[in-house]
Amino acid sequence: MQWIVVVAGMILSLIMLGVAFSGPSLAKAQTRRIDGVKARHGDMPSYTVESQMRKITANRASRADGIASKYIPNPALLAKRLQQTGKNWSLAKYVMTCVGIMLVITLLALIKGAPVLLGLLAGSAVGLLLPHLVVGSQIKKRINNFNAKFPDAIELMVRGLRSGLPISETLGIVASEVPDPVGMEFRGVSDRIKIGKTMEMALEEAADRIGTAEFQFFCITLAIQRETGGNLAETLSNLADVLRKRAQMKLKIRAMSSESKASAYIIGVLPFGVFGMIMYVNPPYMLHFFDDQRLMVAGLGGMVWMGIGAFIMSKMISFEI
C-alpha cells in the first residue's frame, strides 16, 4: 500500500512538471485582448452555438465515434482539438490509440517483473499522456505554420483589393495560391460563402476552428470595416505589418529564454532518467524505494519539492505577448 502512494506521487509530480513547463495561458491572454477590441468596436455576429451543434452532429455521424464519445469526459473539446491538427484523426482512433498504448506499456512492465498495480498505473499514465502530448504538438506545429504564412496571405489580399477585386474573390485567390494550412482554411471559408453563407459566418466558423489570435484580429478587422467603411486594403496592410512584428517579438523572447528553459527541462527530467536507468541495471537496489517507508517518504517529498521548484522556474521565464 505504501509503494502505491509513492507511484501516485511520481505520476502527480510528472503532471505538475508538464503543467509547469507548458507556459502561461496564452489562450486566456488572447481572449482578453480580443474581448477588449470587441468591447470598443462592437461584437461580431456570433454563431458559436450553431457551429458547436454542427460539430457534435458530425462527430456522431460515425458509429465508432459515437461509442467513443460515451467514454470521453468532453468529446466536443477533444473533437475540436483533433480537427485543429489538420489530420484525419477521429475520436475512435484516438481512444483506440490510448487503449493500445496502455496495454503495451502494462504488458512490458509485467514482463519486466513490475507489480500488477504499478504496471497498470504506468500504462494508464503513458497511454493518457502520450496521445495528448502528440495532439498538442501537432496543433502547435500547425498553428506556427499558419501564423508564419498568414501575413503573406493578407498581403496577397491587399494586392487583389488594390487591383479592384472584391473581398470574396481575394479570399479565393488566397485559397488557391497560398500553401496549407492557410490555403486549406481559406478554401473552407470560400466554399462556405459559395454555398450561401455570409462572410461573417464563414469567418467565425474558421476562427473557432483555428483558435489563433492572429486570425481573430483578421476577422475583427473585416467586421469593423464592413460596419464603418474605410480603406480595407490599407487596414489589412497595417495588420500584416503588425502580425510580422508580433512574430519577430515572439522569436526574440524565445531566443532569450531558451537557455533557461533548457536548463529547467534538464533539471526536471534528470532525476527520473537516473532512477529509470538504475532501475533497469539493478532493480533490487531501487526496489527499496517501494518497501522502505523512509525512502518512500524521502522520494515523495523530493518529487513534490522538485515540482514546486519547476513550477516557479517556469513562471519566471514565461512571457505573454
N, C-alpha and C positions, 0 to 999 in steps of 0.2 A: 504493500500500500504506500510505503514511503517513497519508493522509486517512481511511483505514478505521479506524485506531487512534483518530483524533480523533472520528469519528462514534460509535464504540463507547464512548469516554469520555463523550460527551454523553448517550447513552442511559443509561449507568451512573449518571451524575450525576442525571438525571431520576428514575431508580428510587430512588436514595438520598434525594432530596428527598421523594418520595412516601412512603417508609417513615418518614422523619424526622417528617413532619407528620401521620402517621396517629395519633400519640399513643401512650400507654402501652398495653400489652396488657391491656385490661380483662377479656378472657376468662380469662386466667390468674389475675388477681386475684379474679375472681368464683368461679372454680373452687376456689381456695384457701379462700375463706370458706365456700363450700358444703361442701367436704370436711371443714372443721373442725366444722361443725354436724352433719354426718352421723357423724363420729367420736364426738361427745359423746352423740348420741341414737340411734345405731344406723343401719345402712344401710337405705335404702328398697329395695323389690323392684326388681330390675334386669331389664329386658327389652331392653337396648340391642342385643344381638346379634340377637335376633329382629326388632327394629324395623329395623335396618340391612339384614337379609336381605330383608325385605318391600319396602323401598325400592329395593334393587337389582333385585329381580324386577319391580317396577312399571316401573322405568326401561327394562328390556329388553323390555317388552311391545310397544313401538313399534320397528319395524324400523329406522327412521331414527335413533332414539336409540341403538339397539344398534350401528349402524355408527359413529355419532359418538363413542360411548364408547370405541371402539378407538383413537382418536387423542387422547384426553384423559388426562393422567397420573393424575388421581384423579377418575374420573367420579362416584363416590358423594358426595364432598365437594361437587363442583360442583352436582350434582342437589339436594343439601340446601340450598345457597345459593340456587339458583333457586326452590326451594319456599318459602324464607323471605321472598322478595319479595312473596308473595301474588298473583303474576301467573301467567298461563297460559304460562309460558316453559319450553321443553323443551331438552334437550341439543342436539338437532338444530338448533333455531332459534338457539341461542347460537353454535354452530360456524359456521353459515351467515352469521350477522351478522359474526363475526370475519373470515371469509374475504372477505366483501363489502367491509368497511372496508379491509382490506389491499389489495385490488385497486384500489379507488377512489383511495386515497392514493398508491399506487405509480404509477398512471396519471397522476395530477395532477403528481407530481414529475417524471415523464419528459416530460410536455408542457412543463413549465417549464424543461426543459433540464438537469435534475439527472442525474448519473451513474446507471447502472442499479443498481449495488450500493447506492448511497445511497438511491435510491427504494425498493428492497426493504427496507432497514433501517428507513426511516421508516414504510413501510406496515406492516411487522411490529410495530414498536413501538406505533403508534397502534391497529392492529387488535387487538392483545392487551390493551393497557392500557385503552382506552376502554370496551369492554363490561364489563371487570372493575370499573371505577370506577362505571359506571351501576348494575350489580347491587349493589355495596356501598352506593351511595347509596339505592337503593330499600329495601334491608334496614334501613339505619339509619333511614330515614323511617318505615317500618312499625313498627319497634321503639319509636321515640319515640311514635308514636300509641298503640301498645299500652300502654306504660308510663303515658301520660297518662290513659288511661281505665280502667286496671286497678284503681286504688283505688276508683273508683266502683262497679265490678263487685263488688268484695269487700264494700263497704258494702251493696249490694243483697242479697248473700248473707246478710249479718248480719241484715238486717231480715226476710228469709224464715225464717232459723233461729229468731229470737226469736218469730216468729208461730207456730212449731210445725211448719214444713215440714221434711221430710228433706233431707239434703245433695244427693241426686240430683235432687230437684225444684228446689232453688235453682239448681243448675247449668243446668237447662233454662230457668229464668226469665232468668238472665243471658244465655243464648244468644239469647233472643227479644227482650230489652229493650235490651241494650247494643249500640251500633253496632260495626261492624267496625273493626279486626281482632279486637277482644276477643270480640265476638259470634260470629264465624266459628270461632275456636279453641274456644270453649266449646260450640258446636254440634257440633264434631267430637268433643269429649270426651263429650258427652251421647249422641251417636249410637253411639259405641263401647260405652258402658255398656248401651244398649238392646239391642244385638245379642249381649250376653252377656259382654263383657269386664269385668274387675274395674276399680274406680275407680283403683286404683294403676297398673294397666297403661295405662289411657287417659290418665291424667295424665302418666305417664312418657313416653309417645309424644309428647304435646303439648309437654312441656318440652324434649325432644330436638329437636323441630322449631322451636320458638320461639327457644330458646337465650338467654334472659334470666335474670339472677339473681333478678329480682322474681318470676317465675313459679316458679322453683326454690324460693324461700322459701315460696311458697304450697303447693307440693306437699309440702315437708318438714313444714310446719305441720299439714297434714291427716294425714300419715303418723304424726307424733308423737301427735296427738290420738287417732287410732284405736288406738294401742298403749297409751297411758297414760290416756286418758279426760280429762275436764275440760269446761269451758265453751267449746265451739268458737266460739260467737258472740263471746264476749269476746276470745278469742285472735285471731280474724280482724279484729275491730275494731282491736285494737292493731297488727296487721300493716298494715292500711290506713293508720293514722296514721304508722307508720314509713316506709312507701313514699312518702307525701306529703312528709315531711320530707326524705327522701333526694332526691326530685326537686327540692325547693327548694334544697337544698345544691348540686346539680349546676348549677342555673341561676345561683346566686351565683358559683360558681367559673368558669363560662363567661363571665359578665359581667366578672369581674375580670381574666381572661386574654385577653379578646377583642382588646384594643388591641395587646398584644404579638404575638398570633398573626397579626393583620392585617399588622403591620409585617414579620413574618418571611415571610409569603406574598409580599408586595410585593417585598421584597429578593431572595427566591429566584426569582421569575418575571421580574423586570425585565431582567436580562442576556439571557435567552433571547428576550424580547419585542423588545428593541432589536436583537439580532442578526437576528431574523427580518424586522423592518421594513427594516433597512438592506440585507439580502439581497434583499428584494423591490424596493427602489428602485434599488439599484446592485449587481447581482450580481457584476460583475467585481471590485469593491473587496473584497467579503467572501470571494471565492473564494481569496484569498491564504492564508486560514486552512487551505486544503486542499492547497496546494502549497509553501508556505514552511515549512520544518522548524522555524524558530524560533517562528513564530506558532502552529504546531501544538502545540509543547511548552508554550508560554505559555498557550494556551487550555485544554489538557488539565489543566495544573496548577491554573489558576484554578478550573475546574469542580470538581476534586477538593476543593480547599480550601473552596470555597463549600458543597459538600455536607456536609463535616465541620462547618463552622460552623452550617449549618442544622440538622443533627442535634443538636448541642449546645444550640442555642437551643430546639428542640422539647422536649428533656428538661427544660430549665429552667422551661418554662411548662406542663408537663403534670402533672396530678394524678390520683390514683386515689381513688375514693370507695367 
